[in-house]
């Protein structure tokens, strides 16, 4: 048995006329009721790409996450749990960090 399919965009007067005709017809066999379907929804707008928000990384450059700011809960937990494990930076590593910062400041000034 073929079923009639009415879209949600079908004018209500056509549906009303069909229902009135179906009600007025003599009962001979079961009536096929129409299936009402909604029009397909519009697709959502595309999400912005995630990689556009990432900082630019130069070739060979390592990016490290910033340490938690002192006084934050994460900093407190890390210092309590890892205080004896992590040693303070050596004099050499402090000197290297200073020189690296100087070079970066010089290259940004150019």
Order of alpha helices (4+ residues) and beta strands (2+ residues): beta-alpha-beta-alpha-alpha
